[in-house]
Amino acid sequence: MPLFKHRLSLAITLATTLATTLALTLTPAFAHAADPLLLVTSPSALQAAEKSGASFAHWIGDAPAAPDGITTNQSLMRSAAWQSIATPLGESLARIQRTDKQAGVGISRYPHRLFDARWLASPDAFFELVGVANRMDRRPFQNGACGETRLVYRLAYRTAAMQSRLPMTINVELRGDAPDANGSCASAARLWQPPQPSMKGEALGRWLMSPDGPLAPQRLAPARIAQVTTNLQSVRWPSAVRPDLGGHAEYMLRAFRWNAGTKRFDVAPLENTPDVARLKANAPLRKELQQWLQQPANMRALDEATVQIPEKFLATESISVAPRGLARLANRPFAQVFSPGDWQAVPGSRTLQSPQAVLRRLDDLSCAGCHQSRAVAGFHLLGIDRRGASRTFTAGNALALPHSPHLQDELARRGTYVHTALSTPQPDPFRPLAEPDVPNPAPEKATVGASCEPTRITQSANPWLDRAEKLPRVACEGVFSVCEKTSVGFPGGMCSGPCDPLDKNGTCGGIAILSDFNQCLAANKPFGECLAKHTRPGNLRSCSAQQPCRDDYICAQAEGQPEGRGACIPPYFLFQMRVDGHS
């Protein structure tokens, strides 16, 4: 499969910095004091940072944070700054409901389950910090700054009856420090080096926020905000509505810029994401964009993934769809605007070796294309679920890994960039394709977790009209193996069977009895009760950061597995990954 080939090549490239990658992905521990942090996901470290001033309320002017660093969305809504984000999101959700009469909030009444905009102003809901990312590699996108620091917040709620995270994240992107006098970013790289190799947990969080840390007060000033981006699951259709795909979900992507004069956020264009409708309707504008891209300097930037398309061509909202990633035309906006005949191969390039490859690279850099490339149901960072540490941890509703397979590989590339920045003024910013295009991948063995109902997507610019054409069914290996069907929520089918402790690739886990489980939720029964009564044991593919699930599956915690290991299941079998059933 493409992702395994891609992972292997990156692992070889980063062999000299393997300790850094292992230390900085799933835990805040690291091998050497000199190794700069790349990603912090430890709940205790992040909660300490929130209490010290990195809460989401920090970015929302006059919304004070509680002592635990959390501010309810009801309190946030009193701020004009939060209203300037929440109102456009609510308007987009209302537009979906106007255009789709089958869309609405709730399981029992609507086949197309809509995100409940009331969460954005709820006294029970809040945004919690789930990740701090060192994005020095973004230097080409931030003139006069050493890349970015990103703080990722996720929507969650707690009520007397239930608690869970929800499929929505907000990413606060901050400009880094200015380069050194010699033009390098060595000082900025050293900022991410903790003073002791044993520092972790709350101590790490406090250090991040200290005067010498990467989140020092001056580095969290509103003037540092480059933009705020949002990603939310706007609507989900269950597999009963789209049995050929195993369900359908849409993710709304938006961007906002801080306006210091009005103390509000203004709607902003999405980076490298074309306004498909406007470009298709305006041939001169489409030609202008093509000519701009075809300039040699811009094609070089496209090849290395640092191109910055002028805002006049860009959209302010984009919808990505799942499942099936880049096989869905909705996730390839440039392929909707241009044809391969509009482009030529670029000799000597790393990613532009054919006209089709040019389009693939363009789509790879768009918001929709990125968020549906080896992602976790439209996201790349969702946060750690840790018993006794995460605010909304619930057994049976927990991820085993905080991030996507793509981000796992990205950490290797970013580690190389940051280490090089310690000694080189201008490291190579090249980023490979998030999902390499392998024309004829070798067939996967039909062992536990493999696809057993392969399909071919018939594409449409309207994702509602996409169809999955059935291909010959694959027989699962093993005497007692079964093919869990696409029509009941397993995209592409999934080889399973009775729990088998001798299967080195398998893990015993719970498989939801979908219709009964959904009826239980529709009756407003507690999630834990529905989980206990309406699941059955089955053999699932084991997973970890080094052994990821296949596309359209997530690594969920499984009983008896250590932290960082789990079992592969369809994403919407995990309650926190779906919009419906919470309200």
C-alpha positions as CSV (number, residue, x, y, z in Angstrom):
1,M,0.0,0.0,0.0
2,P,1.2,3.5,-0.7
3,L,1.3,4.7,2.9
4,F,3.6,1.8,4.0
5,K,6.1,2.7,1.2
6,H,6.0,6.3,2.1
7,R,6.5,5.6,5.8
8,L,9.5,3.3,5.0
9,S,11.2,5.9,2.9
10,L,10.8,8.6,5.5
11,A,12.0,6.3,8.3
12,I,15.2,5.6,6.3
13,T,15.7,9.3,5.7
14,L,15.4,10.2,9.4
15,A,17.4,7.3,10.8
16,T,19.8,9.7,12.5
17,T,16.9,11.4,14.3
18,L,14.8,8.5,15.2
19,A,15.1,9.2,18.9
20,T,13.6,12.7,18.4
21,T,10.6,11.4,16.5
22,L,9.8,8.7,19.1
23,A,10.3,11.2,22.0
24,L,8.2,14.0,20.6
25,T,5.1,12.4,19.2
26,L,3.1,10.5,21.8
27,T,4.8,11.7,25.0
28,P,6.7,14.8,26.1
29,A,9.8,12.9,27.0
30,F,12.8,13.1,24.7
31,A,16.2,11.5,24.4
32,H,18.6,14.5,24.5
33,A,18.3,18.0,26.0
34,A,19.5,19.4,22.7
35,D,16.5,17.8,20.8
36,P,13.9,20.6,20.1
37,L,10.3,19.6,20.8
38,L,8.2,19.1,17.7
39,L,4.8,18.3,19.2
40,V,3.4,18.3,22.7
41,T,0.2,16.3,23.4
42,S,0.6,15.3,27.0
43,P,-2.7,16.2,28.8
44,S,-1.0,17.2,32.0
45,A,1.5,19.4,30.2
46,L,-1.2,21.1,28.1
47,Q,-3.5,21.6,31.1
48,A,-0.6,23.3,33.0
49,A,-0.1,25.5,30.0
50,E,-3.8,26.4,29.9
51,K,-3.7,27.4,33.6
52,S,-0.7,29.5,32.9
53,G,-2.4,31.5,30.1
54,A,-2.6,29.3,27.0
55,S,-6.4,28.6,27.3
56,F,-8.7,29.2,24.4
57,A,-10.2,32.2,26.3
58,H,-6.8,33.9,25.9
59,W,-7.6,34.6,22.3
60,I,-11.1,35.8,23.0
61,G,-10.5,39.2,24.5
62,D,-12.8,39.8,27.4
63,A,-13.6,36.1,28.2
64,P,-11.9,35.2,31.5
65,A,-10.7,31.6,32.0
66,A,-11.6,29.6,35.1
67,P,-8.9,28.4,37.4
68,D,-8.6,25.1,35.5
69,G,-8.0,27.0,32.3
70,I,-11.4,26.2,30.8
71,T,-14.0,28.8,29.8
72,T,-17.5,27.6,28.8
73,N,-18.7,28.5,25.3
74,Q,-21.6,30.3,26.9
75,S,-19.0,32.7,28.5
76,L,-17.1,33.0,25.3
77,M,-20.3,34.0,23.4
78,R,-20.4,37.2,25.5
79,S,-17.2,38.3,23.6
80,A,-17.5,40.0,20.2
81,A,-14.3,38.1,19.2
82,W,-15.9,34.7,19.6
83,Q,-19.1,35.9,18.0
84,S,-17.1,36.9,14.9
85,I,-16.1,33.2,14.5
86,A,-19.2,31.4,15.8
87,T,-21.7,33.5,13.8
88,P,-20.2,32.7,10.3
89,L,-20.0,29.0,11.3
90,G,-23.6,29.0,12.4
91,E,-24.7,30.7,9.2
92,S,-22.9,28.0,7.1
93,L,-24.7,25.3,9.1
94,A,-28.0,27.0,8.6
95,R,-27.4,27.2,4.9
96,I,-26.8,23.4,4.8
97,Q,-30.1,22.9,6.5
98,R,-31.9,25.2,4.0
99,T,-30.5,23.4,1.0
100,D,-30.8,19.9,2.4
101,K,-34.3,19.2,3.8
102,Q,-33.1,15.9,5.2
103,A,-30.5,17.6,7.4
104,G,-31.0,18.5,11.0
105,V,-29.9,17.9,14.6
106,G,-30.6,14.5,16.0
107,I,-30.7,10.8,15.2
108,S,-34.4,10.0,15.3
109,R,-35.7,12.8,13.1
110,Y,-33.1,13.4,10.4
111,P,-31.2,10.9,8.1
112,H,-28.5,13.6,7.5
113,R,-27.3,14.5,11.0
114,L,-26.2,18.1,11.3
115,F,-23.6,19.7,13.7
116,D,-25.6,21.3,16.5
117,A,-24.5,25.0,16.4
118,R,-25.8,25.4,20.0
119,W,-22.6,23.8,21.2
120,L,-20.8,27.0,20.2
121,A,-22.7,28.8,23.0
122,S,-23.4,26.0,25.4
123,P,-22.7,26.3,29.1
124,D,-21.7,22.6,29.0
125,A,-19.2,22.9,26.1
126,F,-15.6,24.3,26.0
127,F,-12.5,24.2,23.9
128,E,-9.5,22.4,25.4
129,L,-5.8,22.5,24.3
130,V,-4.9,19.1,22.7
131,G,-1.7,20.0,21.0
132,V,1.2,22.5,20.7
133,A,3.1,22.2,17.4
134,N,6.5,23.6,16.5
135,R,6.1,24.6,12.8
136,M,9.4,26.3,12.1
137,D,9.1,24.5,8.7
138,R,6.4,27.1,7.8
139,R,9.1,29.9,7.5
140,P,8.4,30.4,3.8
141,F,4.8,31.3,4.6
142,Q,5.7,33.9,7.3
143,N,7.8,36.7,5.9
144,G,10.2,38.0,8.6
145,A,9.4,35.2,11.0
146,C,10.9,31.8,11.9
147,G,7.8,29.9,10.9
148,E,4.9,29.3,13.2
149,T,3.8,28.0,16.6
150,R,0.3,26.3,16.5
151,L,-2.0,25.7,19.4
152,V,-4.8,23.2,18.6
153,Y,-8.0,23.2,20.6
154,R,-10.8,20.7,20.5
155,L,-14.5,21.1,21.3
156,A,-15.7,19.0,24.3
157,Y,-18.6,18.9,26.7
158,R,-19.5,17.6,30.2
159,T,-23.1,17.1,31.4
160,A,-24.6,15.2,34.3
161,A,-25.4,12.3,31.9
162,M,-22.6,12.3,29.4
163,Q,-19.2,13.6,28.5
164,S,-17.2,13.5,25.3
165,R,-15.1,15.4,22.8
166,L,-16.7,16.4,19.5
167,P,-15.5,16.5,15.9
168,M,-14.3,20.1,15.8
169,T,-10.9,21.7,16.2
170,I,-9.7,25.3,16.2
171,N,-6.1,26.0,15.3
172,V,-4.4,29.2,16.5
173,E,-1.5,29.9,14.2
174,L,1.1,32.3,15.6
175,R,4.1,33.9,13.9
176,G,7.4,32.9,15.2
177,D,10.3,35.1,16.4
178,A,12.3,37.1,13.9
179,P,15.4,35.5,12.4
180,D,18.8,36.1,13.8
181,A,21.0,38.9,12.5
182,N,22.7,36.4,10.2
183,G,19.4,35.4,8.7
184,S,19.2,32.0,10.4
185,C,16.6,30.7,12.8
186,A,19.0,28.9,15.2
187,S,17.8,31.0,18.2
188,A,14.2,30.1,17.4
189,A,15.1,26.4,17.2
190,R,16.9,26.6,20.6
191,L,13.7,28.0,22.1
192,W,12.1,24.5,21.8
193,Q,14.9,22.8,23.7
194,P,13.8,22.0,27.3
195,P,16.4,22.5,30.0
196,Q,16.3,18.9,31.3
197,P,15.8,15.7,29.3
198,S,13.6,14.3,32.1
199,M,11.1,17.2,32.1
200,K,7.6,16.1,31.4
201,G,4.0,16.6,32.6
202,E,3.1,19.7,34.5
203,A,6.7,20.8,34.7
204,L,6.9,20.7,30.9
205,G,3.8,22.8,30.6
206,R,5.0,25.4,33.0
207,W,8.3,25.6,31.1
208,L,6.6,26.1,27.8
209,M,4.9,29.2,29.3
210,S,8.0,30.5,31.1
211,P,9.8,33.7,30.0
212,D,12.4,31.5,28.3
213,G,9.9,29.0,26.7
214,P,8.3,28.9,23.2
215,L,5.0,30.0,24.7
216,A,6.3,33.0,26.7
217,P,3.8,35.8,27.2
218,Q,5.2,38.0,24.4
219,R,4.9,35.0,22.0
220,L,1.2,34.7,22.8
221,A,0.4,38.3,22.0
222,P,-2.6,38.9,19.7
223,A,-0.2,40.7,17.3
224,R,1.4,37.3,16.7
225,I,-1.8,35.7,15.3
226,A,-1.3,34.8,11.7
227,Q,-4.8,33.3,11.4
228,V,-7.3,31.0,13.2
229,T,-8.6,28.0,11.3
230,T,-11.6,25.9,12.1
231,N,-12.5,22.3,11.1
232,L,-15.8,20.7,12.0
233,Q,-17.8,17.8,10.9
234,S,-20.8,19.7,9.6
235,V,-23.0,16.7,8.7
236,R,-22.9,12.9,8.8
237,W,-25.0,10.4,6.9
238,P,-25.0,6.9,8.4
239,S,-24.3,3.8,6.4
240,A,-28.0,3.1,6.3
241,V,-28.3,6.2,4.1
242,R,-25.1,5.6,2.0
243,P,-24.7,1.8,2.2
244,D,-22.4,1.8,-0.9
245,L,-19.8,4.0,0.9
246,G,-20.4,2.8,4.4
247,G,-21.6,6.3,5.3
248,H,-20.8,9.9,4.3
249,A,-19.5,12.8,6.3
250,E,-18.6,16.4,5.4
251,Y,-16.1,18.7,7.1
252,M,-16.3,22.5,7.0
253,L,-13.0,24.4,6.8
254,R,-12.8,28.1,7.6
255,A,-10.1,30.7,8.3
256,F,-10.2,34.0,10.3
257,R,-7.7,36.8,10.8
258,W,-7.4,39.0,13.9
259,N,-8.5,42.6,13.4
260,A,-6.7,44.6,16.1
261,G,-8.8,47.7,15.4
262,T,-12.2,46.1,15.9
263,K,-11.0,43.4,18.4
264,R,-12.8,40.8,16.2
265,F,-11.9,38.1,13.7
266,D,-12.5,38.7,10.0
267,V,-13.4,35.9,7.6
268,A,-10.2,35.1,5.6
269,P,-9.3,33.1,2.5
270,L,-8.1,29.5,2.9
271,E,-4.5,28.9,2.0
272,N,-4.0,27.6,-1.5
273,T,-7.6,26.5,-1.8
274,P,-9.3,27.8,-5.0
275,D,-12.8,29.2,-5.1
276,V,-14.1,26.4,-7.4
277,A,-17.5,27.9,-8.3
278,R,-16.1,31.4,-9.1
279,L,-13.2,30.0,-11.2
280,K,-15.4,27.7,-13.1
281,A,-17.8,30.5,-13.9
282,N,-15.1,33.0,-14.8
283,A,-12.9,31.8,-17.7
284,P,-10.6,34.9,-17.7
285,L,-10.0,34.5,-13.9
286,R,-9.3,30.8,-14.4
287,K,-6.8,31.6,-17.1
288,E,-5.1,34.2,-15.0
289,L,-4.6,31.7,-12.2
290,Q,-3.2,29.1,-14.6
291,Q,-0.7,31.7,-16.0
292,W,0.3,32.7,-12.6
293,L,1.0,29.1,-11.5
294,Q,2.9,28.4,-14.7
295,Q,5.6,31.1,-14.0
296,P,8.9,29.2,-13.4
297,A,9.4,30.6,-9.9
298,N,5.9,29.6,-8.9
299,M,6.2,26.1,-10.3
300,R,9.4,25.6,-8.3
301,A,7.5,26.7,-5.2
302,L,4.7,24.3,-6.1
303,D,7.2,21.5,-6.4
304,E,8.6,22.1,-2.9
305,A,5.2,22.9,-1.3
306,T,5.9,26.5,-0.5
307,V,3.7,28.2,-3.2
308,Q,1.4,30.9,-2.0
309,I,-1.5,31.5,-4.4
310,P,-2.8,35.1,-4.4
311,E,-5.9,35.7,-2.3
312,K,-8.0,36.9,-5.3
313,F,-8.3,33.2,-6.4
314,L,-9.1,31.7,-3.1
315,A,-12.2,30.4,-1.3
316,T,-13.3,31.4,2.2
317,E,-15.0,28.1,2.9
318,S,-14.2,24.6,1.8
319,I,-15.9,21.2,2.4
320,S,-13.9,18.0,2.6
321,V,-15.7,14.6,2.5
322,A,-15.2,11.1,3.8
323,P,-14.7,8.2,3.2
324,R,-12.4,7.5,0.3
325,G,-10.1,10.5,0.5
326,L,-8.7,11.7,-2.8
327,A,-10.9,9.3,-4.8
328,R,-13.6,11.8,-4.1
329,L,-13.6,14.8,-6.5
330,A,-14.8,17.1,-3.7
331,N,-11.4,16.7,-2.1
332,R,-9.6,17.7,-5.2
333,P,-10.6,21.3,-5.9
334,F,-8.0,22.0,-8.6
335,A,-9.0,18.8,-10.5
336,Q,-12.5,20.4,-10.6
337,V,-11.1,23.7,-12.1
338,F,-8.5,22.4,-14.5
339,S,-7.8,19.3,-16.6
340,P,-4.5,17.5,-17.1
341,G,-4.3,19.0,-20.6
342,D,-3.8,22.4,-19.0
343,W,-0.4,21.4,-17.6
344,Q,2.9,20.1,-18.6
345,A,5.5,18.0,-16.8
346,V,8.3,19.8,-15.2
347,P,11.7,18.1,-15.9
348,G,13.9,17.8,-12.9
349,S,11.1,18.4,-10.4
350,R,10.4,16.1,-7.5
351,T,6.6,16.0,-7.6
352,L,5.6,17.5,-11.1
353,Q,6.7,14.7,-13.4
354,S,3.5,14.6,-15.4
355,P,0.4,16.8,-16.0
356,Q,-1.6,14.6,-13.7
357,A,1.1,15.0,-11.1
358,V,0.9,18.8,-11.3
359,L,-2.8,18.6,-10.5
360,R,-2.2,16.1,-7.7
361,R,0.4,18.4,-6.1
362,L,-2.0,21.4,-6.3
363,D,-4.8,19.4,-4.6
364,D,-2.3,18.1,-2.0
365,L,-1.7,21.7,-0.9
366,S,-5.4,22.7,-0.7
367,C,-7.2,22.5,2.6
368,A,-9.7,19.8,1.5
369,G,-6.9,17.7,-0.1
370,C,-4.7,17.9,2.9
371,H,-7.4,17.1,5.4
372,Q,-8.5,14.0,3.5
373,S,-4.9,12.6,2.9
374,R,-4.1,9.8,5.3
375,A,-6.1,11.6,8.0
376,V,-8.3,10.6,10.9
377,A,-11.7,11.2,9.5
378,G,-10.9,14.7,8.3
379,F,-8.5,15.6,11.0
380,H,-4.7,15.3,11.6
381,L,-4.6,16.1,15.4
382,L,-7.3,15.2,17.8
383,G,-5.6,14.8,21.2
384,I,-4.7,12.1,23.7
385,D,-7.4,10.2,25.6
386,R,-5.8,9.2,28.9
387,R,-7.7,7.8,31.8
388,G,-7.4,10.0,34.9
389,A,-5.8,12.8,32.9
390,S,-8.1,13.8,30.0
391,R,-11.1,15.8,31.1
392,T,-13.7,13.8,29.2
393,F,-12.2,10.3,29.1
394,T,-14.8,7.6,28.7
395,A,-14.0,3.9,28.3
396,G,-15.1,2.7,24.8
397,N,-14.9,6.3,23.5
398,A,-11.1,6.8,23.4
399,L,-8.5,7.1,20.7
400,A,-5.3,5.1,21.0
401,L,-3.3,7.7,19.0
402,P,-3.7,11.5,19.1
403,H,-2.8,12.1,15.5
404,S,-3.1,10.8,11.9
405,P,-0.6,8.6,9.9
406,H,0.2,11.6,7.8
407,L,1.2,13.6,10.9
408,Q,3.3,10.7,12.2
409,D,5.4,10.9,9.0
410,E,5.4,14.7,9.0
411,L,7.1,14.7,12.4
412,A,10.1,13.0,10.8
413,R,10.4,15.7,8.1
414,R,9.8,18.5,10.6
415,G,12.5,17.1,12.9
416,T,15.0,17.1,10.1
417,Y,14.1,20.7,9.3
418,V,14.4,22.0,12.9
419,H,17.7,20.2,13.5
420,T,19.1,21.6,10.3
421,A,18.0,25.1,11.4
422,L,20.3,24.9,14.4
423,S,23.3,25.1,12.0
424,T,22.0,26.1,8.5
425,P,20.5,29.5,7.7
426,Q,18.0,28.1,5.1
427,P,17.0,24.4,5.5
428,D,15.3,22.7,2.6
429,P,11.5,23.3,3.0
430,F,10.5,20.6,0.6
431,R,7.5,18.5,1.7
432,P,6.6,15.3,-0.1
433,L,3.0,14.5,-1.1
434,A,0.9,13.6,2.0
435,E,-0.5,10.7,0.0
436,P,1.8,9.5,-2.8
437,D,0.1,8.3,-5.9
438,V,1.1,4.7,-6.6
439,P,-0.5,3.7,-9.9
440,N,-0.7,-0.1,-9.3
441,P,-0.2,-0.9,-5.6
442,A,0.4,-4.5,-4.6
443,P,-2.8,-6.2,-3.3
444,E,-3.0,-6.4,0.5
445,K,-3.2,-9.8,2.1
446,A,-6.8,-10.5,3.2
447,T,-5.9,-10.9,6.9
448,V,-7.6,-9.3,9.8
449,G,-8.6,-5.7,9.1
450,A,-8.0,-5.9,5.3
451,S,-10.6,-4.7,2.8
452,C,-12.9,-7.5,1.5
453,E,-15.4,-5.4,-0.5
454,P,-13.3,-3.2,-2.8
455,T,-15.0,-0.6,-4.9
456,R,-14.3,2.0,-7.6
457,I,-15.6,5.5,-7.1
458,T,-17.6,7.1,-9.8
459,Q,-16.8,10.8,-9.2
460,S,-19.0,13.9,-9.2
461,A,-18.2,17.5,-8.3
462,N,-21.3,17.1,-6.0
463,P,-20.2,14.5,-3.5
464,W,-23.8,13.5,-2.8
465,L,-23.8,12.0,-6.3
466,D,-20.6,9.9,-5.9
467,R,-21.2,6.2,-6.3
468,A,-19.1,3.3,-5.2
469,E,-19.1,0.6,-7.9
470,K,-18.5,-2.9,-6.4
471,L,-15.5,-4.9,-7.6
472,P,-15.0,-8.6,-7.1
473,R,-15.2,-9.5,-3.5
474,V,-12.0,-10.7,-1.7
475,A,-12.1,-13.9,0.4
476,C,-10.8,-13.3,3.9
477,E,-8.1,-15.6,5.1
478,G,-8.9,-18.1,7.9
479,V,-11.5,-20.8,8.4
480,F,-13.7,-18.7,10.7
481,S,-13.1,-15.3,9.0
482,V,-16.0,-13.1,8.0
483,C,-16.3,-10.0,5.9
484,E,-17.9,-7.1,7.9
485,K,-19.9,-5.3,5.2
486,T,-19.6,-1.8,3.9
487,S,-23.4,-1.5,4.1
488,V,-23.3,-1.6,7.9
489,G,-20.5,0.9,8.3
490,F,-17.2,-0.8,7.4
491,P,-15.9,1.2,4.3
492,G,-14.5,-1.2,1.8
493,G,-15.5,-4.1,4.0
494,M,-13.3,-5.4,6.8
495,C,-12.0,-8.9,7.4
496,S,-12.7,-10.1,10.9
497,G,-13.8,-13.2,12.9
498,P,-13.9,-14.6,16.4
499,C,-11.3,-13.2,18.8
500,D,-8.1,-15.1,18.3
501,P,-5.3,-14.6,20.9
502,L,-2.9,-16.4,18.6
503,D,-3.3,-13.8,15.8
504,K,-0.2,-11.6,16.1
505,N,-1.9,-9.0,14.0
506,G,-5.2,-9.0,15.8
507,T,-6.8,-7.6,18.9
508,C,-10.1,-8.5,20.5
509,G,-12.4,-5.6,20.5
510,G,-16.1,-4.6,20.5
511,I,-18.0,-4.2,17.2
512,A,-21.1,-2.2,17.4
513,I,-24.4,-3.8,16.4
514,L,-25.2,-0.7,14.4
515,S,-28.9,-0.5,14.2
516,D,-29.5,-1.5,17.9
517,F,-26.7,0.8,19.0
518,N,-28.1,3.8,17.1
519,Q,-31.6,3.2,18.3
520,C,-30.2,3.1,21.9
521,L,-28.6,6.5,21.3
522,A,-31.7,7.9,19.6
523,A,-33.6,7.0,22.8
524,N,-31.2,9.2,24.7
525,K,-29.7,6.3,26.7
526,P,-26.3,6.9,28.2
527,F,-23.4,6.1,25.8
528,G,-21.9,3.6,28.2
529,E,-25.2,1.7,28.4
530,C,-25.5,1.5,24.7
531,L,-21.9,0.4,24.4
532,A,-22.4,-2.4,27.0
533,K,-25.6,-3.7,25.5
534,H,-25.2,-3.4,21.8
535,T,-21.7,-4.6,20.9
536,R,-20.2,-8.0,20.1
537,P,-16.6,-9.2,20.4
538,G,-14.6,-9.6,17.2
539,N,-11.0,-9.8,16.0
540,L,-9.8,-6.4,14.9
541,R,-6.5,-5.3,13.4
542,S,-3.9,-4.2,16.0
543,C,-2.6,-0.7,15.5
544,S,0.0,1.8,16.7
545,A,1.9,4.8,15.4
546,Q,4.3,2.4,13.6
547,Q,1.5,0.1,12.5
548,P,-1.3,2.4,11.3
549,C,-4.8,1.5,10.3
550,R,-5.7,1.5,6.6
551,D,-7.5,4.5,5.2
552,D,-10.9,5.3,6.6
553,Y,-10.2,3.5,9.9
554,I,-9.0,4.8,13.2
555,C,-6.9,3.4,16.0
556,A,-9.2,3.1,19.0
557,Q,-8.3,2.0,22.5
558,A,-8.9,-1.6,23.2
559,E,-9.1,-3.5,26.5
560,G,-5.8,-4.9,27.6
561,Q,-3.7,-2.9,25.2
562,P,-1.0,-0.5,26.5
563,E,-1.1,3.2,25.8
564,G,-0.3,3.9,22.1
565,R,-1.7,0.6,20.9
566,G,-5.3,-0.2,20.0
567,A,-7.6,-1.7,17.4
568,C,-8.7,-0.5,14.0
569,I,-12.4,0.4,13.7
570,P,-14.5,2.7,11.4
571,P,-14.2,6.2,12.8
572,Y,-17.9,6.8,13.3
573,F,-18.1,3.8,15.6
574,L,-16.3,6.0,18.1
575,F,-18.8,8.4,19.7
576,Q,-16.4,11.4,19.8
577,M,-15.9,11.2,16.0
578,R,-19.6,11.8,15.1
579,V,-21.8,14.9,15.4
580,D,-25.0,12.9,16.2
581,G,-26.2,11.4,19.4
582,H,-24.7,14.0,21.7
583,S,-27.6,16.6,21.8
